[in-house]
């Protein structure tokens, strides 16, 4: 659980940093550069493994990190950082749903809580009439695709490691994880190159620093620590830890990055989001 807590603290600053610093750079370029840096960190430690296992890790990485990052970074073109953070509330419900499907049972209670959480986030994001512009709706859909990809990847990685009885040592995990980043890079690199060729970005020194931090620390090291923690955590704990970053990220986005916000809506909608997450944790731990 220590790994999951540390990563939640690191990720709390990522939402506001992306929303205020990197929103002017094409999301495909941001995704490709972050995952390229993550792969460069782990490539020297890559361990030879069975081709079938390596292929599975590549596919998991392509979904959990590649598809997730493309849709996640694109969402910041339509939403503020604290709004994206609130919408990640459905990730643990997707984690629980994946486990429910694996055991051939689906929890209606979890489904209703997920809808309540999304409704809370909708209060914060909606316009004065609590409706959605096409702009905001696009951001919401992109974030949910991102959440689904990240949740599915967590469950798949955890299942693969347990099914194959992979050693739980730190060195074993480090040696395997580069395959995941390779898969993620194979997905994001074509988008990044195409965007760079068509519209070369003018990256400032500050943006370059943000990319280096996000690629090496928030992506490379943090994704590794998150999946390592997910290997030993129970489904209930893993689901809850997916939501720890939400209040931290909202606080950082507002106080450090000074994002604009309608405070009454944030208090009402944010309370609904956290209440749904708390109830899900309470019922899953009984």
Buried (B, 14 or more C-beta within 10 A) or exposed (E): EEBBEBBBEBBBBBBBBBBBBBBEBBBBBBBBBBBBBBBBBBEEEBBEBEEEBBEBBBBBBBBBBBBBBBBBBBBBBBBBBBBBBBBBBBBBBBBBBBBBEEEEEEBEEBBEBBEBBBBBBBBBBBEEEEEBEEEBEBBBBBBBBBBBBBBBBBBBBBBBBEEEEBEEEEEBBBBBBBBBBBBBBBBBBEBBEBBBEEEEBEBEEEBEEBBEBBBBBBBBBBBBBBBBBBBBBEBBBBBBBBBBBBBBBBBBBBEEBEBEBBEEBBEBBBEBBBBBBEBBBEEBEE
